Amino acid sequence: MDTFLLKEFITLSEFGNFQIASEELHISQSALSKHIKKLEEELEVPLFDRTNYGISLNEYGITFQNYALQICRLADESIKTLGKLRTENDNKFCIGFMELHAHYGLIETIALFWKLNPDIEVSMVEAKGEQLRTMLDSNICDFIFSAEFPDNEDKYRKSFYSSDKMIVVLPENHPLANREVLHIEDLKNESFIVHNTMLEVRLLSECYNAAGIDLPGSLHSTKASTILRMIRQNLGISVISKSCVLSYNLTGLVLVDFEPRITFDIYMLSLKRHKPTPSMKRFIKFVEEQQKANSILTLNETS
């Protein structure tokens, strides 16, 4: 259970008004409403009575409020304790990432930093997106990499890391394989293999909804390597992030640009409320310098 959801619940219970509570939390009303609904779904009970005149805690909410206050108090105490440990161990930090981020050279970036800075102890944790955000908020990780920027972005310090775009992958014998660009209308009758990650499914769904076309997808996989095998066997085509497939053997496959263009950025996030240690500052500077160098290299290659 994420403590940031509990703190939003406590704030809303204190003010009894979504607008005032969202202003206090520096997030949108819609985001706050979505977070409260998520908490209620997790607890499997409603926490508020909702009427035309406003909201108020119900029996479940009153009972849960006491626990939420205790949990948040203990979480804050643990953060303070860990903060003291960080000060004592300012040559250490922890990085959280998702499996997919390895396709963007993240492991190589961390390895190069460590080789250049052997005096700094770097630990890494692989987890899912929601877990990473909780680990950052709970001070378990000092940095996380995220392709989606959280709603309450005022909490986070961000550094651009990489960008990506969605492309069409087809078998080389497909009738559309000789096209330079494939539009969404060209793929209406194709069998789809969906890369089943939250970000890519959402981006594709938004794109298809905007075009008034139902998103096909009879096959799903979280593994890009599995999707490529399926495509080679003519089980379908896929619209997938380009960096995810470039790491694999593309024999027998063709990559084609997709329109409308779907792009997304990946950021390195850390908490603003925590002053970065000297070792963390060195890593932030290193990542920013690496991406600047990569941008210059890309520009030279395309000019």
ABEGO torsion letter per residue (X at the ends): XBAAAAAAAAAAAAAGBAAAAAAAAGBBAAAAAAAAAAAAAAAGBBABBBBAAEBBBBAAAAAAAAAAAAAAAAAAAAAAAAAAAAAABAABBBBBBBAAAAAAGAAAAAAAAAAABAABBBBBBBBBAAAAAAAAAAGABABBBBABBBABAAABBBBBABBBBBBBBBBAABAAAABABBBAAAAAABBBBBBBBAAAAAAAAAAAAAAGBBBBGABBBABAAAAAAAAAAGAEBBBBBAAAAAABBABGBBBBBBOBBBBBBBBBBBBAABBBBAAAAAAAAAAAAAAAAAAAAAAAAAX
